[in-house]
Amino acid sequence: MNTTAHPPQHAAPPPVLQLSGIRKSFNLGQPNENEILHGIDLVLQSGEFCAVVGPSGSGKSTLLNTIGLLDRPTAGSLRIHGIETTSMNDAQLTDLRGHHIGFVFQYHHLLSAFTALENVVMPMFGDAGFVTVDMQARATALLDTVGLTPWLHAQASHLSGGQQQRVAVARALVMQPALILADEPTGNLDSKSADSVFELLRRVCREHNTAVLFVTHNPLLSARCDRTIQVVDGCVTS
C-alpha cells in the first residue's frame, strides 16, 4: 500500500472577469430591435492590464457598461470572481458593483464643490451611510499614492484636469475593487497628463494586483498594455 502523503491541492482562484456568449440588444421585441454585442467571450485575470480598442460605434461603451453591471446582457453568462451576475436583482448588482468594480471615465465626474478628500471618501460614505476616521485615513493614503497630498483640501473645481483625473483614480480604488474599468480616462488630457494618468493606473495594477480594462483610441498607450482586445461591430476580433 502506498502511504506517501500528498499535499492538498488548492484550486486556482476564478478569473476576475469571465464573459461567455454575451449579447446585448436594445428595443427588444420592437421593429427597431438592434443587437450591439454579438456573443462576446472574454476572460480577465487578477493583475492584467488590457487595452480595449476599436472604432467609434463598435460597441466598446456598451461592452464596458455591461461588464460594469450598468446594463444587463440580453443573453450569455457574466461572472465576477466566479459569481454569476445575470440572475441577480438590482440591489444585488448594486452591491456587487460597489464592492468589486471601480470606474474612471473620460470626464472625471467629481463633485466640484467638494474637496479632493471628500470626493474620494464619497463611495465609502455611500456604502456605510457614515464616515469614520479609518475611511478618511484610507482616502488620504490613496491621494498620497496619486501624488495629491498638498491638494487634499482643495476644491475639485480648483484642480487641473490631470489632478482631477488622479482624484478620480483614487476614488475608483477606495473600495479596493478587483476590477477597474477606465473608459477613455486620458481622452481630455494633454499628452503629459495623459501619460501620467496611464502610468498611475499601471502602477496601481501592479501594486494592488487589480485587473484593468483601459478603453483608448491612442495606439501609443494601447501598445504599452499587457494585451489588446479589439472590438469591431460588436465582436471581439482579436
Sine and cosine of phi, psi and omega as CSV:
sin_phi,cos_phi,sin_psi,cos_psi,sin_omega,cos_omega
0.00,0.00,0.72,-0.69,0.02,-1.00
-1.00,0.07,0.92,-0.38,-0.04,-1.00
-0.96,-0.29,0.26,0.96,0.00,-1.00
-0.88,0.47,0.79,-0.62,0.01,-1.00
-0.98,0.20,0.66,-0.75,0.06,-1.00
-0.89,-0.45,0.68,-0.74,0.03,-1.00
-0.91,0.42,0.51,-0.86,0.01,-1.00
-0.89,0.46,0.61,-0.79,0.04,-1.00
-1.00,0.00,0.81,-0.59,-0.01,-1.00
-0.98,-0.21,0.79,-0.62,0.01,-1.00
-0.92,0.39,0.61,-0.79,0.05,-1.00
-0.91,0.42,0.60,-0.80,0.02,-1.00
-0.89,0.45,0.50,-0.87,0.01,-1.00
-0.92,0.38,0.37,-0.93,0.07,-1.00
-0.86,0.51,0.45,-0.89,0.10,-0.99
-0.87,0.49,-0.65,0.76,-0.06,-1.00
-0.66,-0.75,0.72,-0.69,0.07,-1.00
-0.61,-0.79,0.90,-0.44,0.06,-1.00
-0.94,-0.33,0.74,-0.67,0.05,-1.00
-0.74,-0.67,0.91,-0.41,0.07,-1.00
0.87,0.49,0.59,0.80,-0.05,-1.00
-0.95,0.30,0.82,-0.58,0.09,-1.00
-0.83,-0.55,0.56,-0.83,0.05,-1.00
-0.65,-0.76,0.87,-0.50,0.04,-1.00
-0.87,-0.48,0.48,-0.88,0.11,-0.99
-0.91,-0.41,0.43,-0.90,-0.01,-1.00
0.86,0.52,0.74,0.68,-0.03,-1.00
-0.84,0.54,0.73,-0.69,0.05,-1.00
0.98,0.21,0.00,1.00,0.00,-1.00
-0.99,-0.17,0.34,-0.94,0.03,-1.00
-0.85,0.52,-0.46,0.89,-0.02,-1.00
-0.99,-0.16,0.41,0.91,0.05,-1.00
-0.82,0.57,0.69,-0.72,-0.10,-0.99
-0.65,-0.76,0.88,-0.48,0.05,-1.00
-1.00,0.01,0.84,-0.54,-0.05,-1.00
-0.99,-0.11,-0.66,0.75,0.03,-1.00
-0.94,-0.33,0.75,-0.66,-0.16,-0.99
-0.88,-0.47,0.96,0.27,0.12,-0.99
0.95,0.32,0.85,0.53,-0.08,-1.00
-1.00,0.07,0.74,-0.67,0.12,-0.99
-0.92,-0.39,0.73,-0.68,-0.05,-1.00
-0.34,-0.94,0.69,-0.72,0.07,-1.00
-0.78,-0.62,0.71,-0.70,0.01,-1.00
-0.75,-0.66,0.80,-0.59,-0.03,-1.00
-0.99,-0.13,0.30,-0.95,0.07,-1.00
-0.82,0.57,0.68,-0.73,0.07,-1.00
0.99,0.14,-0.04,1.00,0.03,-1.00
-0.98,0.18,0.64,-0.77,0.04,-1.00
-0.87,-0.49,0.97,-0.24,-0.15,-0.99
-0.89,-0.46,0.72,-0.69,0.14,-0.99
-0.99,0.12,0.58,-0.81,0.16,-0.99
-0.88,-0.47,0.89,-0.46,-0.07,-1.00
-0.81,-0.59,0.31,-0.95,0.02,-1.00
0.38,-0.92,0.36,-0.93,-0.01,-1.00
-0.92,0.39,0.31,-0.95,0.07,-1.00
-0.85,0.52,0.68,-0.74,-0.01,-1.00
0.99,0.11,0.13,0.99,-0.06,-1.00
-0.99,0.15,-0.23,0.97,-0.01,-1.00
0.95,-0.32,0.14,0.99,-0.05,-1.00
-0.88,0.48,-0.73,0.68,-0.04,-1.00
-0.92,0.39,-0.64,0.77,0.06,-1.00
-0.89,0.46,-0.64,0.77,0.03,-1.00
-0.89,0.46,-0.71,0.70,-0.01,-1.00
-0.91,0.40,-0.65,0.76,0.04,-1.00
-0.89,0.45,-0.57,0.82,0.03,-1.00
-0.95,0.32,-0.71,0.70,0.05,-1.00
-0.88,0.48,-0.62,0.79,-0.01,-1.00
-0.98,0.20,0.10,1.00,0.05,-1.00
0.89,0.45,0.43,0.90,0.10,-1.00
-1.00,0.04,-0.52,0.86,0.10,-0.99
-0.87,-0.49,0.60,-0.80,0.08,-1.00
-1.00,0.03,0.70,-0.71,0.07,-1.00
-0.93,0.36,0.46,-0.89,0.06,-1.00
-0.97,0.24,-0.55,0.83,0.00,-1.00
-0.42,-0.91,0.31,-0.95,0.04,-1.00
0.97,-0.25,-0.03,-1.00,-0.05,-1.00
-0.86,-0.51,0.71,-0.71,0.05,-1.00
-0.75,-0.66,0.91,-0.41,-0.04,-1.00
-0.91,-0.42,0.71,-0.70,0.13,-0.99
-0.92,-0.39,0.89,-0.46,-0.06,-1.00
0.80,0.61,0.61,0.79,0.04,-1.00
0.99,0.13,-0.05,1.00,-0.03,-1.00
-1.00,-0.02,0.87,-0.48,0.05,-1.00
-0.94,0.34,0.80,-0.60,-0.12,-0.99
-0.97,-0.25,-0.27,0.96,-0.21,-0.98
-0.94,0.34,-0.33,0.95,0.02,-1.00
-0.98,-0.20,0.08,1.00,-0.03,-1.00
-0.96,0.27,0.47,-0.88,0.12,-0.99
-1.00,0.09,0.09,-1.00,-0.10,-0.99
-0.87,0.49,-0.64,0.76,-0.02,-1.00
-0.91,0.41,-0.64,0.77,0.02,-1.00
-0.92,0.39,-0.65,0.76,0.03,-1.00
-0.90,0.43,-0.67,0.75,0.01,-1.00
-0.88,0.47,-0.68,0.73,0.00,-1.00
-0.91,0.41,-0.70,0.71,0.00,-1.00
-0.90,0.44,-0.71,0.71,0.00,-1.00
-0.88,0.48,-0.69,0.72,-0.06,-1.00
-0.91,0.42,-0.49,0.87,-0.08,-1.00
-0.98,-0.19,-0.32,0.95,-0.12,-0.99
-0.87,-0.50,-0.22,0.98,-0.09,-1.00
-0.77,-0.64,0.75,-0.66,0.11,-0.99
-0.93,-0.38,0.54,-0.84,-0.06,-1.00
-0.86,-0.51,0.69,-0.72,0.18,-0.98
-0.76,-0.65,0.88,-0.47,-0.09,-1.00
-0.97,-0.23,0.13,-0.99,0.04,-1.00
-0.87,0.49,-0.67,0.75,0.12,-0.99
-0.98,-0.18,0.71,-0.71,-0.21,-0.98
-0.92,0.40,-0.44,0.90,0.00,-1.00
0.84,0.55,0.59,0.81,0.11,-0.99
-0.98,0.18,0.38,-0.93,0.12,-0.99
-1.00,0.09,0.95,-0.30,-0.22,-0.97
-0.89,0.46,-0.49,0.87,-0.03,-1.00
-0.99,0.12,-0.12,0.99,-0.03,-1.00
-0.99,-0.16,0.40,-0.92,0.02,-1.00
-0.97,0.25,0.19,-0.98,0.07,-1.00
-0.84,0.55,-0.71,0.70,-0.01,-1.00
-0.89,0.47,-0.70,0.72,-0.02,-1.00
-0.90,0.43,-0.60,0.80,0.03,-1.00
-0.91,0.42,-0.63,0.78,-0.02,-1.00
-0.96,0.28,-0.56,0.83,0.03,-1.00
-0.93,0.36,-0.44,0.90,-0.19,-0.98
-0.79,0.61,-0.71,0.70,0.02,-1.00
-0.87,0.49,-0.59,0.81,0.02,-1.00
-0.94,0.35,-0.63,0.78,0.06,-1.00
-0.90,0.44,-0.67,0.74,0.02,-1.00
-0.90,0.44,-0.53,0.85,-0.01,-1.00
-0.98,0.20,-0.69,0.72,-0.11,-0.99
-0.99,-0.10,-0.45,0.89,-0.06,-1.00
1.00,0.05,0.04,1.00,0.04,-1.00
-0.41,-0.91,0.21,-0.98,-0.02,-1.00
-0.87,-0.50,0.74,-0.67,0.02,-1.00
-0.93,-0.36,0.20,-0.98,0.07,-1.00
-0.88,0.47,-0.63,0.78,0.01,-1.00
-0.90,0.44,-0.63,0.78,0.04,-1.00
-0.89,0.46,-0.70,0.71,0.01,-1.00
-0.90,0.43,-0.60,0.80,0.03,-1.00
-0.91,0.41,-0.65,0.76,0.02,-1.00
-0.90,0.43,-0.69,0.72,0.02,-1.00
-0.90,0.43,-0.64,0.76,0.02,-1.00
-0.89,0.45,-0.68,0.74,0.01,-1.00
-0.89,0.45,-0.63,0.78,0.02,-1.00
-0.92,0.39,-0.65,0.76,0.03,-1.00
-0.91,0.41,-0.52,0.85,0.12,-0.99
-0.92,0.39,-0.64,0.76,0.02,-1.00
-0.86,0.51,-0.62,0.78,-0.03,-1.00
-1.00,-0.02,0.16,0.99,0.13,-0.99
0.99,0.17,0.47,0.88,-0.09,-1.00
-0.87,-0.49,0.37,0.93,0.01,-1.00
-0.81,0.59,-0.67,0.74,0.00,-1.00
-0.91,0.41,-0.25,0.97,-0.08,-1.00
-0.91,-0.41,0.36,0.93,-0.02,-1.00
-0.78,0.63,-0.69,0.72,-0.14,-0.99
-0.96,-0.28,0.27,0.96,0.08,-1.00
-0.99,0.13,0.65,-0.76,0.08,-1.00
-0.89,0.45,0.59,-0.80,-0.03,-1.00
-0.84,0.55,-0.57,0.82,-0.03,-1.00
-0.93,0.37,-0.25,0.97,-0.01,-1.00
-0.99,-0.11,0.03,1.00,-0.01,-1.00
-1.00,-0.08,0.42,-0.91,0.08,-1.00
-0.95,0.31,0.18,-0.98,0.01,-1.00
-0.86,0.50,-0.68,0.73,0.01,-1.00
-0.91,0.41,-0.63,0.77,0.04,-1.00
-0.91,0.41,-0.64,0.77,0.03,-1.00
-0.88,0.47,-0.64,0.77,0.03,-1.00
-0.93,0.37,-0.51,0.86,0.07,-1.00
-0.92,0.40,-0.63,0.77,0.09,-1.00
-0.88,0.48,-0.67,0.74,-0.01,-1.00
-0.89,0.46,-0.61,0.79,0.05,-1.00
-0.91,0.41,-0.70,0.71,0.03,-1.00
-0.87,0.49,-0.67,0.74,0.02,-1.00
-0.89,0.46,-0.63,0.78,0.00,-1.00
-0.91,0.41,-0.43,0.90,-0.07,-1.00
-1.00,-0.05,-0.23,0.97,-0.24,-0.97
-0.91,0.41,-0.44,0.90,0.05,-1.00
-1.00,0.01,0.15,0.99,0.02,-1.00
0.82,0.58,0.81,0.59,-0.05,-1.00
-0.96,0.28,0.38,-0.93,0.06,-1.00
-0.99,0.11,-0.32,0.95,-0.11,-0.99
-0.68,-0.74,0.76,-0.65,0.12,-0.99
-0.94,-0.35,0.79,-0.61,0.11,-0.99
-0.96,-0.28,0.91,-0.41,-0.06,-1.00
-0.91,-0.41,0.96,-0.30,-0.08,-1.00
-0.98,-0.18,0.99,-0.13,-0.03,-1.00
0.77,0.63,0.77,0.64,-0.09,-1.00
-0.93,0.36,-0.26,0.97,0.00,-1.00
-0.96,-0.29,0.09,1.00,-0.13,-0.99
-0.90,0.44,-0.48,0.88,-0.03,-1.00
-0.98,-0.19,0.18,0.98,-0.11,-0.99
-0.95,-0.32,0.44,-0.90,0.14,-0.99
-0.93,0.37,0.22,-0.97,-0.16,-0.99
-0.88,0.47,-0.60,0.80,-0.01,-1.00
-0.93,0.38,-0.72,0.70,0.02,-1.00
-0.92,0.40,-0.63,0.78,0.01,-1.00
-0.87,0.49,-0.70,0.71,0.00,-1.00
-0.90,0.43,-0.61,0.79,0.00,-1.00
-0.90,0.43,-0.70,0.71,0.01,-1.00
-0.92,0.38,-0.64,0.77,0.03,-1.00
-0.87,0.49,-0.74,0.68,-0.02,-1.00
-0.91,0.42,-0.55,0.84,0.06,-1.00
-0.89,0.46,-0.72,0.70,0.02,-1.00
-0.90,0.43,-0.62,0.79,0.05,-1.00
-0.89,0.46,-0.68,0.73,-0.02,-1.00
-0.91,0.42,-0.66,0.75,0.04,-1.00
-0.87,0.49,-0.68,0.73,0.00,-1.00
-0.85,0.52,-0.71,0.70,-0.03,-1.00
-0.94,0.35,-0.74,0.67,-0.16,-0.99
-0.97,0.25,-0.50,0.86,-0.06,-1.00
-0.95,-0.30,0.01,1.00,-0.04,-1.00
0.83,0.55,0.58,0.81,-0.01,-1.00
-1.00,0.02,0.70,-0.72,0.10,-1.00
-0.99,0.16,0.64,-0.77,-0.03,-1.00
-0.76,-0.65,0.77,-0.64,0.22,-0.97
-0.96,-0.29,0.88,-0.47,-0.16,-0.99
-0.90,-0.44,0.98,-0.20,0.02,-1.00
-0.98,0.18,0.79,-0.61,-0.01,-1.00
-0.45,-0.89,0.45,-0.89,0.17,-0.99
-0.97,-0.23,0.04,1.00,-0.08,-1.00
-1.00,-0.03,0.95,-0.31,-0.05,-1.00
-0.91,0.42,-0.46,0.89,0.02,-1.00
-0.92,0.38,-0.59,0.81,0.03,-1.00
-0.97,0.23,-0.68,0.74,-0.02,-1.00
-0.89,0.46,-0.52,0.85,0.01,-1.00
-0.92,0.39,-0.32,0.95,-0.03,-1.00
-1.00,-0.09,0.04,1.00,0.04,-1.00
-1.00,0.06,0.26,-0.96,-0.01,-1.00
-0.89,0.45,-0.64,0.76,0.08,-1.00
-0.41,-0.91,0.27,-0.96,-0.05,-1.00
-0.86,-0.52,0.77,-0.64,0.05,-1.00
-0.97,-0.25,0.91,-0.42,-0.05,-1.00
-0.99,-0.12,0.80,-0.60,0.02,-1.00
-0.92,-0.39,0.84,-0.55,0.02,-1.00
-0.71,-0.71,0.83,-0.55,0.05,-1.00
0.79,0.61,0.68,0.73,0.10,-1.00
0.97,0.23,0.22,0.97,0.03,-1.00
-0.79,-0.61,0.54,-0.84,0.16,-0.99
-0.99,0.11,0.91,-0.43,-0.10,-1.00
-0.99,-0.12,-0.32,0.95,0.03,-1.00
-0.31,-0.95,0.00,0.00,0.00,0.00
